[in-house]
Amino acid sequence: MAANNLTVKFLNGSAGYQEYVKEVAKEWEKAAGVRFHFVGSDKPATVRIGFDYVPGMMSSWSLTGTDHMQVYGQQSEATMHFAQWRRAGDAQKRSDVLRAFGQVLGLELEFRHPMFHPAWITNADGSVNETAIREYWENELANYIAWDELKKIVLDPLEDQAFFIHKTEYYDQWSVMNWPFYEMIARNIPPIEFDEDYITELSENDKSFAQFLYGESFGGTPPDNLFVPLIEFECTGSSTRFSVTTTKNLGVRWDGEVSKEYTAYDLPDYTTSEHTFMINKTFDETKTRKIVIGEVLDYGEAKPDYSYALTRFDFKGANNAGAIDIKPVNHALSYIRIIGGSDFISREFNFTGYEYLKELYLVRIGDSKVILDNCSNLETFATSKGIWKPGESYSEPTDPIDIGDYESVFAWPDYPESLYSLSDTGGLTILNCNNLKQISLENTQLKNFNFGDLPALEYVYLSSFSGYIVGGSDPYGKLLLDAVNTLPAKEAAAKGSIVLRGIAFRLYPSENETGNAIGPITPVRPNPVYDQIPIDRVIYNAINQNLPAKNWNVVWESGFYHPIIYLNSTNHNN
C-alpha cells in the first residue's frame, strides 16, 4: 500500500502550510520505497491532515500505520494533526512533519523502545508514575483519545507486543521519531525550546529501518499507471539540454523506464495556461542512458490514450542523443526543434501521421533521412534554427523579419549553419502535407527536391555549396533550375518568395603575437560563409523568367557583403 496507494488530503490549512508539508514528506520518499499521493479535499484519503483542527489540542501527532484504516470511513476527522504552527519556528514544523509521516509508515515513537533512557516517568520508589504520564498526555491531546487507548501508545512498553512488530536493536537518540523534549519531561525538567533542540533530519537508522520495511527509494518517480511517456531518447555523455512547454505536470526519468533518478516539473501556481521549463542536466557518470519525458497524472486519474500536455519540445543539446522517439500519443505537440552537431549520428526521422505538428526544425542532422507524411497541420519545415525572411524591400535583405521560432532571438543570418543537414544519402520525403507554407533547407547537400506536391507553399529558403541544389551540376545551376521549376504556381494575390544563398569555405589569416596577419592558412575546422557561387548565365536568366511567370519573387542573396550571386559562364557554352 505504501508503494502506490497511500493517499493524503488536507482538511484545512493555508496553501503555504500545505506545500510545506508536501515538501518535507518527500524526505521519507527519498529514504525508502514509499509514495504519498496528495489528493483533493473532496476525495477520500487514508491520511487526513488538519491544522489546529481539534480545538484546544496543543500537540502535533499522527495515528500510526494501519490505525488510519480503522477510521477510513470518518473522512471529516483528522488522522494527522499539526498544532500551534503560528507560533512555531521552521525547525519545530519540520520535526513535526517528519515524525508524523514516520508514524504513517508504522514507525512508533522512539521513547517506546525498550532500551529508552531515562525510561519511563517514575515515582521515588521507581514505580511508573502513571498519573503524571496520563496528566501530561491528556493535556497535550486535549482528551482527544480515551486514556485506555492512549495508554497503549505512550505507556505500555512495546516488548509486550514484540511478536507483532519489527524493531531496531537500540534506542536511537537522533531519530526523528523522538517526541520533542520527552527526556526532559521524564526527568521532570521544564523544557526551554530552541530551534536547534529539534531533530530536523532523518537519522541513518531512520533511513535504514524504513528501507528494511519498504525497500529502496523510488527516487520520486511516479508509478507506471500515473506516468505517460511522451518523448524518449538515448544520451551518451555527461550532460543534456532541452526545453519543454507544457500545460500539465511533467516528469523526467533520467536513466530508463524504472529510473531511480527522477525530476518532477510541476506547473507553478501562477500558471494559467502553459509554462516552459528550461532543462540543463549534468550527470555524475558518463555513460549511455535512456531519458524519458512524461506527463504525470493525478492519483486515481485513468491513463489516457492521448496526451495534451506537451505543446513544444526544443532539443538544443541533441548532439550526443540517439534513438529519439517522439510518441504519437502527443496530441498537442505543435513545435519540435532538434539541434544536432558534429557527433550527431544520422538516423531516420519518420513523422507520419503527426497531424498536430505545425513547426518542425531539424538542424545539423547530417545524412539523416526525413519522412513527413500526412502531417495535415504542418506549416513550417526547416533545417535552420528558425525561418528568416528579407524585409519588405528585397534590396535590403539584411533587414529581416524573424518568424517561426518562438524565442524570437535569431536575426537574419550572416553565416550559415556550420554543419549540413540532409543529403541524397538519406533524403527528404514530404507527402500529403497540403498545408506546408514554408521550407528552409539551410546548408543542405540535397541535389534535388520536388516542390510540386506542396500546393500551399509560399516561402522557400535554399542555401548550399556549389555542388548541391544551389549552383550544382553541369552547367552550373542546372540542379537549382530543375528544383525551382517544380514550385507550384501562385495566385496573383498570394505571391510566393524564394531566397537563394550560396555557401563556400573561407580561409582566415593567422596572426603573430602582435596581432598582425602573417598569411592565409586553412582553418583547423573549415569555416563556411555565405559567398558567391557560379551560376550559368542561361540558367540564371531562365530562373528569373520562369518564376515570375508562376508568381514567385526571387531573391539572389549570398551574404552580408555579397548582395547578388556571381554569374559565371567559364567552361560553358552560352
C-alpha positions as CSV (number, residue, x, y, z in Angstrom):
1,M,0.0,0.0,0.0
2,A,2.8,2.4,0.9
3,A,4.3,2.0,-2.6
4,N,1.3,3.1,-4.7
5,N,-1.9,3.7,-2.7
6,L,-1.1,5.8,0.3
7,T,-3.4,8.8,-0.2
8,V,-3.2,12.0,1.8
9,K,-5.5,15.1,1.9
10,F,-5.8,18.3,3.8
11,L,-8.9,19.1,5.8
12,N,-7.8,22.8,6.2
13,G,-4.7,24.9,6.3
14,S,-3.2,27.6,4.1
15,A,-1.6,26.9,0.7
16,G,1.8,27.7,2.3
17,Y,1.3,25.2,5.1
18,Q,0.1,22.5,2.7
19,E,3.1,22.9,0.3
20,Y,5.5,22.8,3.2
21,V,4.1,19.5,4.4
22,K,4.3,18.0,0.9
23,E,7.9,19.1,0.5
24,V,9.1,17.8,3.9
25,A,7.2,14.5,3.5
26,K,9.4,13.8,0.4
27,E,12.3,13.1,2.8
28,W,10.7,9.7,3.5
29,E,10.1,9.1,-0.2
30,K,13.9,9.7,-0.7
31,A,14.7,7.2,2.0
32,A,12.5,4.2,1.1
33,G,10.1,2.7,-1.4
34,V,7.1,4.8,-0.4
35,R,4.9,7.3,-2.2
36,F,2.5,9.8,-0.7
37,H,-0.3,10.7,-3.1
38,F,-1.9,14.0,-2.2
39,V,-5.5,14.2,-3.4
40,G,-8.1,17.0,-3.3
41,S,-10.1,17.7,-0.2
42,D,-13.2,16.3,-1.9
43,K,-11.6,12.9,-2.4
44,P,-11.4,10.1,0.1
45,A,-7.9,9.6,1.6
46,T,-6.2,7.3,4.1
47,V,-4.3,10.1,5.8
48,R,-6.2,13.3,6.6
49,I,-4.3,16.4,7.8
50,G,-5.7,19.2,9.9
51,F,-4.0,22.4,11.3
52,D,-5.3,23.3,14.7
53,Y,-8.2,21.2,13.7
54,V,-9.1,19.9,17.2
55,P,-10.0,22.8,19.5
56,G,-7.7,23.1,22.5
57,M,-5.2,20.5,21.3
58,M,-1.6,21.6,21.9
59,S,0.3,18.8,20.2
60,S,1.2,17.7,16.7
61,W,0.6,14.0,16.2
62,S,-0.5,11.2,13.8
63,L,-2.2,7.9,14.0
64,T,0.3,5.0,13.5
65,G,0.4,2.7,10.5
66,T,-2.8,0.7,9.8
67,D,-4.7,2.6,12.5
68,H,-5.6,5.0,9.7
69,M,-7.6,2.3,8.1
70,Q,-9.7,1.7,11.2
71,V,-11.2,5.3,10.8
72,Y,-11.2,5.4,6.9
73,G,-14.9,5.9,6.9
74,Q,-14.6,9.1,9.0
75,Q,-13.4,11.3,6.3
76,S,-14.0,14.6,8.1
77,E,-11.8,13.6,11.0
78,A,-8.1,14.2,11.1
79,T,-5.7,11.3,11.4
80,M,-2.7,13.7,11.5
81,H,-2.7,17.0,13.3
82,F,-0.4,20.0,13.4
83,A,-0.9,22.4,16.3
84,Q,0.3,25.9,17.1
85,W,2.2,26.4,13.9
86,R,1.6,30.1,14.0
87,R,4.0,30.3,17.0
88,A,6.4,27.6,15.8
89,G,9.7,28.0,14.0
90,D,10.7,26.1,10.9
91,A,12.7,23.6,12.9
92,Q,9.7,22.6,15.0
93,K,7.4,22.4,11.9
94,R,9.9,20.3,10.0
95,S,10.3,18.0,13.0
96,D,6.6,17.7,13.4
97,V,6.1,16.7,9.7
98,L,8.9,14.1,9.6
99,R,7.8,12.5,12.8
100,A,4.1,12.4,11.8
101,F,4.8,10.8,8.4
102,G,7.1,8.3,10.1
103,Q,4.1,7.3,12.2
104,V,2.0,7.0,9.0
105,L,4.6,4.4,7.8
106,G,4.1,2.5,11.0
107,L,7.1,3.7,13.0
108,E,6.5,4.1,16.7
109,L,7.6,7.0,18.8
110,E,11.2,6.3,19.8
111,F,10.6,6.6,23.5
112,R,8.6,3.4,23.3
113,H,11.8,1.5,22.6
114,P,12.5,-1.0,25.4
115,M,16.0,0.5,25.7
116,F,14.8,4.1,26.0
117,H,16.8,6.0,28.6
118,P,15.9,7.5,31.1
119,A,13.0,5.1,30.8
120,W,9.5,5.9,32.0
121,I,8.5,8.6,34.3
122,T,8.7,7.1,37.7
123,N,7.9,7.7,41.4
124,A,10.6,8.0,44.0
125,D,10.3,4.2,44.6
126,G,11.0,3.5,40.9
127,S,7.4,2.6,40.0
128,V,5.8,4.1,36.9
129,N,4.1,7.3,37.7
130,E,1.0,6.7,35.6
131,T,-0.8,9.7,37.0
132,A,1.8,12.1,35.8
133,I,2.1,10.5,32.4
134,R,-1.7,10.5,32.0
135,E,-1.9,14.1,33.0
136,Y,0.8,15.2,30.6
137,W,-0.7,13.4,27.6
138,E,-4.3,14.2,28.2
139,N,-3.2,17.9,28.4
140,E,-1.3,17.6,25.2
141,L,-4.1,15.9,23.3
142,A,-7.0,17.7,24.9
143,N,-8.7,14.4,25.8
144,Y,-9.0,13.6,22.1
145,I,-8.1,9.9,22.7
146,A,-9.5,8.0,25.7
147,W,-6.8,7.1,28.2
148,D,-7.4,3.3,27.8
149,E,-6.4,3.6,24.1
150,L,-3.8,6.3,24.7
151,K,-2.1,4.2,27.4
152,K,-1.3,1.6,24.8
153,I,0.7,4.2,22.8
154,V,2.5,6.2,25.5
155,L,2.8,3.8,28.4
156,D,2.6,0.1,27.7
157,P,6.0,-1.0,26.6
158,L,6.4,-2.4,23.1
159,E,8.1,-5.5,24.4
160,D,4.6,-6.7,25.4
161,Q,3.6,-6.7,21.7
162,A,7.1,-7.6,20.3
163,F,5.9,-10.5,18.2
164,F,3.7,-8.2,16.2
165,I,6.4,-5.8,15.2
166,H,9.9,-5.2,13.7
167,K,12.2,-3.3,15.9
168,T,15.7,-1.8,15.9
169,E,18.2,-3.2,18.4
170,Y,19.0,0.0,20.2
171,Y,17.2,3.2,21.1
172,D,18.2,6.0,18.6
173,Q,18.5,9.4,20.3
174,W,18.9,11.1,16.9
175,S,15.7,9.6,15.4
176,V,13.0,12.0,14.2
177,M,10.6,9.7,15.9
178,N,11.7,11.1,19.3
179,W,9.0,13.1,21.0
180,P,10.4,16.6,21.5
181,F,11.9,17.1,25.0
182,Y,10.5,13.8,26.3
183,E,13.8,13.1,28.0
184,M,13.4,16.4,29.9
185,I,9.8,15.5,30.7
186,A,10.9,12.1,32.0
187,R,13.3,13.9,34.3
188,N,10.7,16.5,35.3
189,I,12.8,19.2,33.8
190,P,10.8,22.1,32.2
191,P,11.8,22.3,28.5
192,I,13.0,25.6,27.1
193,E,12.5,25.4,23.3
194,F,15.2,26.5,20.8
195,D,15.2,25.6,17.1
196,E,18.5,23.7,17.5
197,D,16.8,21.4,20.0
198,Y,14.6,19.8,17.4
199,I,15.6,16.9,15.3
200,T,15.0,18.0,11.7
201,E,16.7,15.3,9.6
202,L,16.1,11.6,9.3
203,S,18.8,9.7,11.2
204,E,20.7,6.9,9.4
205,N,18.8,4.4,11.5
206,D,15.5,6.0,10.4
207,K,16.5,5.6,6.7
208,S,17.8,2.0,7.1
209,F,14.8,0.9,9.1
210,A,12.4,2.4,6.6
211,Q,14.3,0.7,3.7
212,F,14.1,-2.6,5.7
213,L,10.3,-2.2,5.8
214,Y,9.6,-0.8,2.3
215,G,12.7,-1.4,0.1
216,E,14.8,1.1,-1.7
217,S,13.5,4.5,-2.7
218,F,11.7,5.1,-6.0
219,G,13.7,8.3,-6.3
220,G,10.4,10.3,-6.6
221,T,9.4,8.7,-9.8
222,P,5.6,8.0,-10.1
223,P,4.3,4.5,-10.7
224,D,3.8,3.5,-14.4
225,N,0.0,3.9,-14.1
226,L,0.5,7.6,-13.4
227,F,3.2,8.3,-15.9
228,V,2.6,8.7,-19.7
229,P,5.8,8.6,-21.7
230,L,5.8,11.4,-24.3
231,I,9.4,11.6,-25.6
232,E,12.3,9.1,-25.2
233,F,15.9,9.4,-26.3
234,E,19.3,8.0,-25.5
235,C,22.0,10.3,-24.2
236,T,25.7,9.5,-24.3
237,G,27.9,11.9,-22.3
238,S,27.9,13.9,-19.2
239,S,25.0,16.4,-19.9
240,T,21.9,17.2,-21.9
241,R,20.0,20.3,-22.6
242,F,16.4,20.9,-23.8
243,S,13.2,22.8,-23.0
244,V,9.6,21.7,-22.8
245,T,6.5,23.8,-22.9
246,T,3.5,22.1,-21.2
247,T,0.0,22.7,-19.9
248,K,0.3,19.9,-17.3
249,N,2.8,18.5,-14.8
250,L,5.7,16.6,-16.3
251,G,8.5,14.4,-15.0
252,V,11.8,13.2,-16.4
253,R,13.3,9.7,-15.7
254,W,17.0,10.2,-16.2
255,D,18.1,6.6,-16.7
256,G,15.5,4.2,-18.0
257,E,11.8,3.4,-17.6
258,V,12.2,2.4,-13.9
259,S,14.9,5.0,-13.2
260,K,15.6,5.9,-9.5
261,E,16.9,9.3,-10.7
262,Y,13.9,11.5,-11.4
263,T,12.9,15.1,-11.6
264,A,9.4,16.5,-11.3
265,Y,8.5,19.6,-13.3
266,D,5.2,20.8,-11.7
267,L,3.4,23.8,-13.1
268,P,3.9,26.9,-10.9
269,D,0.8,28.0,-9.0
270,Y,0.7,31.3,-11.1
271,T,0.4,29.4,-14.4
272,T,-2.9,29.9,-16.1
273,S,-2.1,28.2,-19.5
274,E,1.2,26.8,-20.4
275,H,4.7,27.0,-18.9
276,T,8.2,26.5,-20.4
277,F,10.9,24.6,-18.4
278,M,14.5,25.2,-19.5
279,I,16.3,22.0,-18.5
280,N,20.1,21.6,-18.2
281,K,21.1,18.2,-16.7
282,T,24.6,17.2,-15.7
283,F,25.3,13.6,-14.8
284,D,27.8,12.3,-12.3
285,E,28.7,9.4,-14.5
286,T,29.4,9.5,-18.3
287,K,27.5,6.6,-20.0
288,T,24.7,5.9,-22.3
289,R,21.4,6.3,-20.6
290,K,17.7,6.3,-21.7
291,I,15.9,9.6,-20.8
292,V,12.1,9.5,-20.7
293,I,10.0,12.7,-20.6
294,G,6.4,12.0,-19.5
295,E,3.1,13.5,-18.3
296,V,2.4,12.9,-14.6
297,L,-1.2,12.1,-13.8
298,D,-3.1,12.9,-10.7
299,Y,-3.7,9.9,-8.3
300,G,-6.8,8.0,-9.5
301,E,-6.7,9.5,-13.0
302,A,-7.2,6.9,-15.7
303,K,-4.2,6.6,-18.1
304,P,-5.3,8.3,-21.3
305,D,-4.9,7.2,-24.9
306,Y,-3.7,10.6,-25.8
307,S,-1.8,13.4,-24.1
308,Y,-2.4,17.1,-24.4
309,A,0.4,18.1,-22.1
310,L,3.4,19.0,-24.3
311,T,3.0,21.8,-26.8
312,R,6.7,22.5,-27.6
313,F,9.9,20.5,-27.5
314,D,13.2,22.3,-28.1
315,F,16.1,19.9,-28.0
316,K,19.1,22.2,-28.2
317,G,21.6,19.7,-26.9
318,A,20.9,16.8,-29.3
319,N,24.5,16.4,-30.4
320,N,25.0,13.3,-28.2
321,A,21.5,12.0,-28.5
322,G,20.3,8.8,-30.2
323,A,17.1,6.9,-30.7
324,I,14.9,10.0,-30.5
325,D,11.3,8.8,-30.2
326,I,8.6,11.4,-30.1
327,K,5.5,9.4,-29.3
328,P,2.3,9.7,-31.4
329,V,0.4,9.9,-28.2
330,N,1.2,13.7,-28.2
331,H,-1.9,15.4,-29.5
332,A,-0.9,19.0,-28.7
333,L,2.8,19.0,-29.6
334,S,2.9,21.6,-32.4
335,Y,6.5,22.7,-32.3
336,I,9.6,20.5,-32.4
337,R,13.2,21.6,-32.8
338,I,16.2,19.2,-32.7
339,I,19.7,20.7,-33.0
340,G,22.5,18.1,-33.6
341,G,26.2,18.7,-34.1
342,S,29.5,17.2,-35.1
343,D,28.9,14.0,-33.1
344,F,25.2,13.6,-34.2
345,I,24.7,10.1,-35.7
346,S,22.5,10.2,-38.8
347,R,19.2,8.4,-38.4
348,E,15.7,8.2,-39.8
349,F,13.1,10.8,-38.6
350,N,9.7,9.5,-39.6
351,F,6.9,11.9,-38.8
352,T,4.0,10.0,-40.4
353,G,0.5,10.9,-39.1
354,Y,1.7,13.8,-36.8
355,E,-1.5,15.8,-37.5
356,Y,-0.9,18.2,-34.7
357,L,2.6,19.2,-35.7
358,K,2.8,22.8,-37.1
359,E,6.6,23.6,-36.9
360,L,9.5,21.2,-37.3
361,Y,13.2,22.2,-37.2
362,L,15.9,19.6,-37.7
363,V,19.3,21.3,-37.6
364,R,22.8,19.8,-38.2
365,I,21.5,16.3,-38.7
366,G,23.9,15.2,-41.4
367,D,22.8,12.4,-43.7
368,S,19.6,11.7,-41.7
369,K,16.5,10.5,-43.6
370,V,13.4,12.6,-43.0
371,I,9.9,11.5,-43.9
372,L,6.9,13.8,-43.5
373,D,3.7,12.2,-44.4
374,N,0.1,13.0,-43.5
375,C,1.1,15.9,-41.3
376,S,-2.1,17.8,-42.1
377,N,-1.4,20.9,-40.0
378,L,2.4,21.2,-40.7
379,E,3.1,24.8,-41.8
380,T,6.9,25.0,-41.4
381,F,9.8,22.6,-42.1
382,A,13.4,23.9,-41.7
383,T,17.0,22.7,-41.3
384,S,17.8,26.2,-39.9
385,K,17.1,27.2,-36.3
386,G,14.3,29.5,-37.5
387,I,12.6,30.9,-40.5
388,W,14.1,34.2,-41.8
389,K,12.6,36.4,-44.4
390,P,14.0,39.6,-46.0
391,G,12.5,42.9,-45.2
392,E,9.7,44.4,-47.2
393,S,12.3,45.7,-49.7
394,Y,14.3,42.9,-51.3
395,S,17.1,45.4,-51.9
396,E,17.8,45.2,-48.2
397,P,17.8,41.5,-47.4
398,T,19.9,42.2,-44.2
399,D,16.9,43.9,-42.7
400,P,14.9,40.7,-41.8
401,I,11.6,39.8,-40.3
402,D,12.3,37.0,-37.9
403,I,9.5,34.5,-37.7
404,G,9.0,30.8,-37.0
405,D,10.9,30.5,-33.7
406,Y,9.0,31.2,-30.5
407,E,12.1,32.6,-28.7
408,S,12.5,35.3,-31.4
409,V,16.2,35.6,-30.9
410,F,17.6,34.8,-34.3
411,A,18.4,37.7,-36.7
412,W,18.9,37.4,-40.4
413,P,21.9,35.0,-40.6
414,D,25.3,36.4,-41.7
415,Y,26.7,32.9,-41.5
416,P,25.3,29.5,-42.5
417,E,25.0,26.6,-40.2
418,S,28.5,25.1,-39.7
419,L,27.3,21.6,-40.4
420,Y,25.0,20.4,-43.2
421,S,21.6,18.8,-42.9
422,L,20.1,16.3,-45.4
423,S,21.7,14.8,-48.4
424,D,20.7,12.3,-51.1
425,T,22.2,9.6,-48.9
426,G,19.2,9.9,-46.5
427,G,16.9,12.1,-48.4
428,L,13.8,14.2,-47.7
429,T,10.3,12.9,-48.5
430,I,7.2,15.1,-48.0
431,L,3.8,13.6,-48.8
432,N,0.3,14.7,-48.1
433,C,1.3,17.8,-46.2
434,N,-1.0,20.1,-48.0
435,N,-0.8,23.0,-45.5
436,L,3.0,23.3,-45.6
437,K,3.7,27.0,-46.3
438,Q,7.4,27.5,-45.5
439,I,10.6,25.4,-46.2
440,S,14.1,26.3,-45.2
441,L,16.8,24.0,-46.5
442,E,19.9,25.6,-44.9
443,N,23.4,24.2,-45.8
444,T,21.8,21.3,-47.5
445,Q,23.6,18.6,-49.5
446,L,20.4,17.6,-51.3
447,K,20.9,17.8,-55.1
448,N,17.2,17.8,-56.0
449,F,13.8,18.3,-54.4
450,N,10.3,18.3,-55.9
451,F,8.1,21.1,-54.5
452,G,5.2,20.2,-56.8
453,D,3.2,18.4,-54.2
454,L,3.0,21.4,-51.8
455,P,0.1,23.5,-53.0
456,A,0.2,25.9,-50.0
457,L,3.9,26.6,-50.3
458,E,4.6,30.4,-50.2
459,Y,8.2,30.8,-49.0
460,V,11.4,28.8,-49.7
461,Y,14.9,29.4,-48.4
462,L,17.7,27.4,-50.0
463,S,21.4,27.5,-49.3
464,S,24.2,25.1,-50.2
465,F,27.7,24.7,-51.6
466,S,28.1,24.9,-55.3
467,G,28.0,21.1,-55.8
468,Y,24.5,20.8,-54.5
469,I,21.0,22.2,-55.0
470,V,22.1,25.9,-55.3
471,G,24.5,26.1,-58.2
472,G,25.3,22.5,-58.8
473,S,25.5,20.3,-61.9
474,D,26.7,20.9,-65.4
475,P,26.0,23.6,-66.5
476,Y,26.2,25.4,-63.1
477,G,22.8,25.9,-61.6
478,K,21.0,23.1,-63.5
479,L,20.0,21.4,-60.2
480,L,18.6,24.7,-59.0
481,L,16.6,25.2,-62.2
482,D,15.2,21.7,-62.0
483,A,14.1,22.2,-58.4
484,V,12.5,25.7,-58.7
485,N,10.7,24.7,-61.9
486,T,8.6,22.4,-59.6
487,L,7.4,25.2,-57.5
488,P,3.6,25.4,-57.6
489,A,2.0,28.4,-59.4
490,K,0.6,31.0,-57.1
491,E,-2.5,33.1,-57.4
492,A,-1.9,36.8,-58.2
493,A,-2.9,37.9,-54.7
494,A,-0.7,35.3,-53.0
495,K,2.7,35.7,-54.5
496,G,5.5,33.3,-53.3
497,S,9.1,34.2,-52.4
498,I,12.3,32.2,-52.7
499,V,15.7,33.2,-51.2
500,L,18.8,31.6,-52.7
501,R,22.2,31.8,-51.0
502,G,25.5,30.2,-51.9
503,I,28.0,28.8,-49.4
504,A,31.8,28.5,-49.6
505,F,34.7,27.9,-47.3
506,R,36.8,31.0,-46.5
507,L,40.4,30.9,-45.3
508,Y,41.3,33.3,-42.5
509,P,44.7,34.8,-41.9
510,S,46.7,33.6,-38.9
511,E,48.2,36.2,-36.5
512,N,51.5,36.6,-34.9
513,E,52.0,37.6,-31.2
514,T,51.4,41.3,-32.1
515,G,48.1,40.5,-33.8
516,N,49.4,41.2,-37.3
517,A,48.3,38.9,-40.1
518,I,51.1,36.6,-41.4
519,G,49.3,35.0,-44.2
520,P,46.3,32.8,-45.0
521,I,46.0,29.3,-43.5
522,T,43.4,26.6,-43.7
523,P,41.4,26.7,-40.5
524,V,41.6,23.7,-38.3
525,R,37.8,23.4,-38.7
526,P,36.5,24.7,-42.1
527,N,34.5,27.9,-41.8
528,P,31.5,28.1,-44.1
529,V,30.3,31.5,-45.1
530,Y,27.7,32.8,-47.4
531,D,29.5,33.6,-50.6
532,Q,29.4,33.9,-54.4
533,I,29.0,30.6,-56.3
534,P,28.9,30.2,-60.1
535,I,25.6,30.1,-61.9
536,D,25.4,29.7,-65.7
537,R,24.1,32.9,-67.3
538,V,21.5,31.0,-69.3
539,I,20.3,29.2,-66.2
540,Y,20.2,32.4,-64.3
541,N,18.0,34.1,-66.9
542,A,15.7,31.1,-67.1
543,I,15.1,31.1,-63.4
544,N,14.4,34.9,-63.5
545,Q,11.9,34.4,-66.3
546,N,10.2,31.2,-65.2
547,L,9.5,32.0,-61.6
548,P,7.8,35.4,-62.1
549,A,5.5,33.6,-64.6
550,K,4.4,31.4,-61.7
551,N,4.0,34.5,-59.5
552,W,7.2,33.9,-57.4
553,N,9.7,36.5,-56.4
554,V,13.4,35.5,-56.5
555,V,16.0,36.9,-54.1
556,W,19.6,36.2,-55.1
557,E,21.3,36.8,-51.7
558,S,24.8,35.5,-51.0
559,G,25.5,37.2,-47.7
560,F,26.1,40.4,-45.9
561,Y,28.9,41.5,-48.2
562,H,27.7,39.9,-51.4
563,P,24.3,41.3,-52.4
564,I,24.0,39.3,-55.7
565,I,25.1,35.9,-56.8
566,Y,28.1,35.7,-59.1
567,L,27.3,34.9,-62.7
568,N,29.9,32.7,-64.4
569,S,30.0,31.1,-67.8
570,T,33.5,29.8,-67.6
571,N,34.0,26.4,-69.4
572,H,30.4,26.6,-70.6
573,N,28.9,27.5,-73.9
574,N,26.3,30.3,-73.8
